[in-house]
Amino acid sequence: MKACLRLGAALGLLLACACSDTSCGGCAGKLTGPFPAQPRVYDGAQLRLNPSALQYVSQNLPVILESLLEDGLNFNLPTSNTSILGVNLTICQTPCPLHVDLLDSALTLVSPDRVNLSAHINVSGTITIDSALGHCGFPLNIRNKLINALVVLMADNATGFFTFDVADMTITLESREYDIQCPAVYDWLLELLKDYITGVLNSQIGPRINQEVDKLVSEQTCLPCDFYLSGCPSPSFCSGGFCQSGGRCLVKPQGLAGRVQLGELLASVAPGNTAWIDLLITPGQAQPVGTQPFVRAEGLDLRVIGGSYSDRAACVPEPDPSEIPPVGAAPTLNFGAVIPGRGDPYMLGVAIADKYLDHLIYQVWRSGFLCLTIDSYGLDLLSSQTLSLILPSVADLSEGANLPVRLEMHPLHPPNIQVGRGSFRPDGSVDEPILYVFLPGLRLDFWMKLHGRWLLLLSIAQDLEVRLALQFTPDNRVIPILDENSVVVTNPQLIRYELLAEEPARIQEAIPRLLAIALPQLSGALDEIAIPDLQGFVLQVLSLQGDAKRSGTNYYDFMSIYANLSFSPPPPPPPAGPAELLWWDGQKAHFAVAPGEEIQVRADRGFWSPFRTGPVAEFALPVDQGRHHLQARARKIGDYRTLDVTGQGWVLDGALHRVTPLRSDPEPAGELQKVLSEEPQGAGCAHQPPGGLLWLPALLLLRRRGQAR
């Protein structure tokens, strides 16, 4: 029965949209206990479902529910016993399987917190009746039956977490809707008493329906006893698998509440990193529903509580109190009917507050994750030979050998993030980035292993500003975009350089090229991030932009994504043609670009460049001696769905000025490593840094799967 009776509860889950079940893709472990009251950012993100989205849900609810309900719209009626005129009857002593087809549905929203569901269904199956007079079974075929459900959206008083309840669902059988077909010896009696039998069926079906719905709602909203490592929070106790207190279950966070081992995600290149962070990212709000209603302007508003915490790692200095970003309530964005600045309608809007991003990156910094140590054993492109191409005296120190090198990154002050406009020019170049990442006081230490000992070659510090643009692949992966103007270095300082023969001014001039060695390692943590489906819906991204510009600045309070929804991906348009490399002169690569198309490139699996149009597109690619991997891919101008995700690849030999095409395979990691490993005197094996780390927590706001394992 429960599959059919999930209609109301499943609607509640659809309204939650961001998170619903018990897995988060393996990204987090359990918390010891509830996430503390502080630090939290309320309204860290906001989600808006416009009336057009709800209309789409209503129109497609039959298909949606069939996908969401694992065992389909099939159930068995429970056994019930009654007595009529001294004759004991058992209804459904043998299974009474029923099947339900949902014909249509309509959603009606009532401010501030209610959603009415009305639907018509067909019910078909078999009813059995057993008595001392014998056994009979007759078909039940009910057509176009009206059912109603009321979903009540709530913010838990104790935690502020989003939850919901489904009020009594109503479905009433009528005697005229079915015929009893039993042996003649007592068929007449049952027909005579049909109204009574119908009342018995209704008295059994109604309570069972609501019992099943209550059970399903509890499974989705109540805190399981094993949710936290320490069990149920005091003074609650475990009963029936859920934590109970005061006669009701505690509300569980519908999103992510768990510990992420950040350091494990860098194990291939920085195995000594032990950073961790506790995360709480869940629908909820600090204000009562009367102040922050769920139902507004015929649409639905959901808010997200964002919290993160980590102990301060030994490699991280104690910050000045003025450097710690504030927590508490973030500003709120009043979503309208159209995309700001564009005027286009949309179904779904998600706005991530700059205040939450600052809080998140501060705790990531505090965890020690940014204290990276990378050496030649994890990345063979990092070696004394590479450094000597930038600082020639390194070759004298290494006596001409290609020795292992270690790079240590020390972020001396908390980073911060500002949200930009997120716009591009008609030629595909970045107009204004979507994110400005500021890394003040970033110290880089370069070590070289000589005669079995590590020697400090160079220690430099600078303030770093990374201007990051974001675009999308056809399967809704977010691509970080940087070009030659995206990294700005200010306040460079030489701390240690005694072993080098170069003059201080020459070393300072080399800092951008030295950063070019370090930044690709961060690009591994900023690799393409998939925006997952929302409860089975596929996003069609319309815009990624800054919203709510701050007066007197170029920064915004929100990074917003606007999208339409579909239940299956639309047929992809024909992809753009292959990119054609015309020539490379050691400093720039020139590509032929077909009319109506644009291309982007990246070197050594670093950041992708902005797109550029033709007929000839020029990219600055000053690479050092040795072998380097160049990738390029094309798309129709401005249409992310047409991106040729496979692209093309070449090996650039800086010493021989030779270009060797690679076979056109998606992400030919194995082929690339085989080619690069042929470099003589390599000091280690190449490993691709793991992807998705820095942006994973923020994008988890969009995840459809929640709670820690």
N, C-alpha and C positions, 0 to 999 in steps of 0.2 A: 504493500500500500504506500510506503513512504515516498516512492519515486514520484507518484502522481501528486501526493500531498505536499511536495516541496515547492509548489508554485509560489506561495507567499514568502517562504523563507528564501527561495532562490532570488526573488525580486529584491529582498533586502540585501543579498550579496551583490547583486548587480548595482545597486545604489551605492554600496561601499566602494566598488570599482577598484580601488587601489590594492587591497590585500584581502585574502579570504581564507586560505587554508593553512596547512601546517608545515610547509616547506619553503625555504628561501633559497633554493638552488644550491644548498650546501655552503653558503657563504658565511655562516655564523654558527657559533656554539652557544650553549645556554648561558644565561646570566646566573650568578649565584642567587640573587634575589631581585625584587622589583627595582627598576631604574630609579635613582633618587629623584626627589622633587626638583632639585637643581643639579646640574645646569640643564635647562630646557628652553627652547625657543618655541613659543606658541604662535600659531599661524606661520610656521616655518615654510609651509607651502599651502596653496589653496587650489582646489579643484572645482571647476564649474561645468555642469552638464546643462546646456541650453535646451529650450523646449524642442528644438529639432532633434537633439540626441534622444530625448525621452520618447518622441514620436517614433523615431527609428527603432528604439527598443520595443515599443508597443507593437509596431507592425511586424517585427521579426521575432517576437517572443516565442512562438512555437518552435522555430528552428534553433533559437538560442538555448531554450530549455532542454531540447533533445541532446544538444551538445554538452550542456553542463551536468545533466543528470546521468550518472554513470550506468544505472540499471534501467534507464528508459522510463516511460510512463506506463509501467505495469506494476500491479500489486495484487495481493490476495486479501479478500475480506476475512476478518476474524470470525471465529466460531462464536455463536451466541445460542442461548437456550431460552425457551419460553413455554408456556402451557396455555392451550386454548380448549375450553370445554372439557377439561380433564385429560386432554391428549398432549403429551410432552413432545415438543418439536425441537430439533437441533438444526439450526440454520448454519450451513457451511461446515458440517462435520468433516467432510472431505474438502480439499481446497477449492475456493471459489475465485479463480483467476479473473481479473478484470484488466482491460486495456483502455487507456484514455488518449484521445486525440484532442489537442488544443486547437480550436478553430480560429479564434481571434481574441484580442485583448485590448483593453483601454486603461490608461493610467490617468488618474485625476489627482493633482497635487493640492494640498490644503495647507496654507501657512499656519504655524511655522515648522511643522514636523511630521506631516502625515501624507501618505501616498495610498490612494484607493486603487485596487486592482479589480476590474470586472472582466470576466472572460466567459466564452461559450465553449463547451466541451462536448464531445461524444464519448459515451461510456459503453463498452461492449464486454460481455463475458457470460459466465454461467453461475446461477444460484442453485444450491442444493438444499433440500429439506429432508430430514430423516425423522421417522417416528415409528411407533409400534405398527402403524398401518402400512409402512413400507418406505421406499426411497424414491425420490424423484429429483430431477434436475431440469431447469428451464432456462432458456437464454434471456439475458438482460441486455437490451439494446435501447439506449436512451440517446436521443439526438438533440443537439443544440441546447444543452443544459446550461443555465446561467450559474456561475459561482462568483463569490465576492470575497475579497481579503483586504484587510487594513494593515498596512505596514507603518509602524510608529518608529521614527528615528529619534535617538536619544544620545545625550552626552552623560556618561556615568558621573554621579555626584562626587564619588570618592576619588576618581582618577582623571576625569575629563575625557576618557577614551570613548570613541564612537561605539555605539551598540544599537541594536534594534530589536523590536519584538513584532510578532504577527498576531493581531487580535483574532478572535474566533472566526474561522472561515465558515461560510454558510453554503451548504448544498443540501437540498431537500428533494427527495423522491416523491413522486405522486403516483397514485394507483393506476391512473390511466396510461402511464408511461411504459408499462410492461404487462405481460400476460403470464399467468401461472399455468404451466402445462404438466400435470401430474396424472397418474393412473386414475381412471374414471371412478374407482371405488371411493376416492376421497378428494378428487379434483374439485367437485362441486362445493365441498366444505371449505376448501382453501380459497376458492373464488368468493364464497360468501363472506369469508373473513379477510378479504384482501386488504381492506383499509387498515385493519388491525395489524396484519403482517407488515404493511408498509410502515406503520408507526414503529414497529419493532426494528425494522431495518434502519430507519432514520435514527432511532435511539442508540443503535450500535455504531452506525457509520459516523455520525456527527462527533461524538466524543473521541472515537478512534482517530478521526482526522486531526482533531486539535491535539490529541496526545502525540501523534507522530510529528506534527508541526512543532510543538513545544520541544520535543526531543531534538529535532534538527536545529532549532534555534539555539538550544543549549550547547550543542556540539560546536556551533560557529561562534558563540559569543562568550561562553563561560570559560574561566581559567582552569586548565587541566591541572591535576595535582602534581604532575611531573614537569610542568612548564619551566620552573626554576630548579636549579640544582639543590637548593635548600628545602624544596617542597613548598607547601602552602604558606603564604606569609602570615605571621601571627597578627591577630588572634584567630584567624580562620582555621578550618580543619577540613580534611579530605572526606568527602562523602559522595559515593556514586561516581567516582572518577574526577570530580570537580571540587574546587576550593569553595567552601560554604562559610557564610558569616551572616548572622542576623536573619536567617531564614531564606537567604538568596545566595546565588553563586556570585563570586567575584568576576568582574569583567576582564577579559584578556585583551591585550593589545592586538588589533587586527593586522598590524603591519609587522615590521621587524623589531624584535627586542632580543639582542644577542651580542656576543663578543666576537669581533672579527680579528683574526690573527694577521695583521697587516704584513708582518715580516715574512710569513710563510709564502706570500705571493711574490716575494723577491728572492726566493731561495736559489734560483738558478744563477743569479748574478751577484747577489749580496746575501750569502747564506748566514751571516752572523746577525742579521737584523731581527730583533725579537719584539718589534713594536706590536701593540694590540690596542684596540679601541672598543669600548662598549657603546652600542648604538640603540637608540629608541627612535623609530620613525613610524608613526602610526596615526591613522585618522583620529582626531579628537580636538577639543577646544577648551579654553579656560573659562569662557563666558557661558552663561545659561542660554538655553535655546531661545528664550524671549529676546535676548540681546543679539545673539548670533544665530538667526534661524537657518534651518536646513533648506527650507522652501522659500525662494525669493524670485519674483518676476517670472513665475511659471517655470522656473528651472530649479536645479539643485546645487547647493553649495556645500562642499566638504572642506574641512581644514585639517592640517597635519601638525602634530606635535613632533618637533625634532630635537633630540637630545643626544649628546655624545660626551664621553669622558674617558680619559686615560691618565694613569699616573705619569708624573714627569720623569722622562728617561734621564739617565745620568749624562748623556751627551747634549742635553738641552739645558741652557742656562735659565735661572729663575727670571721670569720676565718682569719688567716694570709694570706695576698695576695699571698704568695708563695704556699699556699695550694689549691688555686682555679685553677682547670684544665683549660687550654686554650681552646678557641673555634676557629672557622675559618675553613680552609680547612684541611681535614684529608688526610693521604697518600692514594694513589690509588693502587689497585691490578690489575695487568694485567692478567686477566683470560686466561688460555690456553685451549687446546682441551682435556686434561686429568687431573685427580685429582692429585695435587702435592703430591709426596711421594708414590703414589699408582700406577699411570699409567693407571687407569681405565677411560674410557670415561664417560661422564655425559651429561645431557641435560640442567639442571638448576644449577647455582651457585649463592649463596648469601653470601656476605662477610660483616660482621658488624665490623666497625672500633673500636679498643680499645679506640680511642680518644672520640668517641661518648659515649661509655659505661661509661667512666670517667665523662663526662659532665652530663650524665643522673643521675648517682648515686649521684653526688654532689648536684644536684637540689632536688633529693628525700630527701637527708639528710637535706638540707636547709629548706625543707617544714615542718620538724618536724615529719615526718612519723616514723623515727627510735626512737623517744622519746616515747617508749612504756610504758604503765602502765597496768599491768595485775595482777589480784587478784583472790582470791579463789572463788569469786562469778561468775567469768567467766571461771575458770578452776579449777575443784575440786582437781586435782592432786597437786596443789600448796597450801600447808598448813603447819602449824607448825609441824605437825607430819612428813611430808616429810623432812623438814629442820632438825628436831631433829635426823633423821637417819644419817645425815652428820655431824651435830654439836650437840652433845648430850646435851649441856647446854641449848639449846632452850627448851627442855622438862621441865627443872627446871623452866624457866621463865614462861612457859605456865601452870605450875602446873598440868602437865599431860593431859590437855585438848587439843583437836585438834582445834586450833584457826585459824581465817583467816590470810592470809599472802598476802602482796602486793609486787610485784616486779616492780621496775622502772628502765628503761634502758635510759642512757644519753650518746649519742655519742658525745664526746667532741671535736673531730676533724673530718674533712671531710673524708669519706671512699674513697677508690679508687679500681679499678679493673685492673688486668693484665690478658691477655689471654695466656693460656698455650698450650701445644701440643695436649692434649685431646686424650691420648692413653691408652690402656688397655693391660695387660699381657695375655698370652695364658690361664692362669688359671682364668681369669675374674677379677682379682684385678686391681686396678688403677695403671697405670704406671706413667702417668703425667696428672694432672687435666686439664680441659679446661678453668677453671676460678679460679683465685686467688682473693678472696675478702679480702681486708685489712680494718680493723676497728680499727684505732689507738685511744687510750684513751677512751675505752668504759667503762663507769662507771655503776655498778649495785648496786642498793640500795634495801635491803630486809627489809620490815617493818612487824610488827606483831600487830594485834589489841588486846590489853589487857585492860579489864575493860572499854571498849568503846573508848579507845584512841589508835591511831597508834603510835607505838614506833619503832624508827630506830634501827634495830638489827645489821646491817652490811652494810658498804659501801666499795666497792672494785673497783679498776680500773685496766685495763690491755690493752695491745695491742693484738688484735685478728686477726688471719689469718685463713680464711676458704678456704680450697682447695676443689673445687667443680668439680665433674665429672658429665657429662650428658649422658643419654642414652634415648632410645625411646621404646614406647609400640607399639603394632601392628597398632593402629589407629593414629600413629604419635603424641603421647603425649610425651613431654620432661620430663624425670624423673631426678630430682636432686639426686646425689649419694654421700654419705659420709660414711666413715668408722671411726674406732677408731683413726686413724692417720690423719684425715682430718682437725681437729681443733688444731691450735698451739697457745699457750698462752705465751706471753713474757711480761717482765716489770710489773709483778703484784705489786700492791700497796694496802696496807690496809689504808683506810681513816678513818673509824669509826668502832669500834668493842668493845666499853667499856662495853656493857651489856653481852658480851659473856665471858665464863670462860676459853675457850680454849686459848692456847698460840698462838702468832702470826704465828709461823712456822706451827702449826697444821692447822690454818685457811688457810694459803697460800696453803698448800697441798690439801685442800678441794676445791680450786677454780675450778678445772676441773669438779668436781661433781656438783658444783653449776651452772656452765655453762651448764651442761647437763639438768638442769631444764629450763634455759632460751632459749637455742637454738631450742628445739622443737617448741617453739612459732614462731620462724622465719621460721621453716620448713613449717608452714601453709601458709606463704607468698611465699614459694618456692615450692608449690605443683605442681603436674603434669600439664603442660601447653600444650594445643592442638595447633599444627601448622595447621592452617586452609587450606582448598583447595584454589588454586589460579585460580580464574575465572572458577571453575568447574573441574580443573585438580587435580588429586590426586598425592601427592608426594610419591615416593619410595626412602627413604633416603639411600644414599650410604655412606656418611661420614660426621662427625662433627669434625672439627679439627682446630688447629691454623695454620695460614698462614703468610708468610713473617717474619721469625725470625729476631729479632733485634741482631745486632752484639754484642757479649760479654755477652749476657743474655740468660735466658731460656724462655723469653717471646716473644710474637708474636704481630704483628700489627693488625691482623684480626682474628675473630672467623667466620669460614666459614662452610656453609652447602652445600653439593653437593647431587643432587638428579636426578632421572629420573622422567618423567611425564607419567601419564596414565589418561584416561578419566573416568575410573571406577576402583575401587580397584581390584587388582589381587586376585584370589581365595586364601584365607589364607591357609598356610600349616597346617598340624595337630599340635595342641599345645603340649607343653611338658606335662608330667604326673604330678600328684599332688606331692607336697613336703611332705616328711615323717619325722616328728620329732622323733628322737630316744630317747633322754633324755636331760634333763636340770638340771644342778647341782647348780643353783643359780648364777653361774658366766658365764657359757658358754652353748650354745645350740648346739646340734649335730644332723645333718640331714643326712639321706640316700639320695644319689644322683644317679640317673640312669645313665648308660653309655651314653655318648654323650650329657648330659644335664648339666645345671648349675642353681643354685638357688640364690636368694637374700632374705633378711629379713629386717624388721623394727620393732621397739618397740614403743608402745604408739603413733602411727601415726606420728612418727618423720621422719627422712630421711631414704630412702632406702639404704641398704648396696650395695657395689659392688657384682657382681656375683662370685660365687665360685663353683668349680667342686668337684667331689667325688673321690672315692666311699662314703666317709664321709666328709661332710663339717662342719667346726667348726666356730661358731660366738661368739664373746665376748658379753655377755648380762648381765652385773652385775646390776641387778635391786634391788631396795630397798623393804622393807616390804610393803605390800599392794598388790593390784591387778593391773596387767599390761597386755596390749594387745600385743601379738606377731603375726605378719603376715609373711608368706613366700610364694614365687611363683617361678616357674621354667620356663626355656625355653631351646631350643636347643642351644648348644654352639655357641655364636656369631651371632645368628639369632633373631633379635628383633621381627620379625613377628610371632614367635612361642611362645611368652610369654603367660603364663596362667594368664590372667589379674584377674581372680577371686581369685585364690590362696586359701590358707588355713589360719585359725586363731585359736589361743589358748589364754586362759586366764592363766597367770602365777601368782600364789599366793606366794609372797615372804615370808610371815610369815609361811605358812603351807608347803612350797616347793611342791605345788600341781599344776599339769597341767590339764586344762580342755579344750577339743577341742570345738571350735565354729562351727556351721553349715557352710557349704561352700557356702556362698552367696557373690555376689560382694559387697565390701565395706559395711559390715553389721553394719552401724552406729547405727541404732536403737537398734540392739541386743547388741552391745558393750556398749552403754550408759546404757542399762538396767542392764547389769552385773556389771559395775563399780559403778553404783549408789547404789548398795547393801552395799558398804563399809560404816561402821558405822561412825557417827560423821562427814560426809562430809560437807564441808563449802561452797558448792555451786553446780551448775549443770555443767556437762561437755558440752562444745561447741567446735565443730571443727572450727579452724581458717579458714578464707576464703583462697582460693587457687589462685595462679597465679599472685600475685601482683607485686613483684619486677621485674619479667621477662616479664610481660605483655607489657610494652611500647616497649622493644626491639623486641619482637616477633611480635608486630604490624607491623613491617616493612614487614612482610610476609602476612599481612591480605589482603583479596580481597575486603573488604568493608571499606570505608573511612569515611569521614566527620562527624562532630558532629551533634547530633540531633538538 
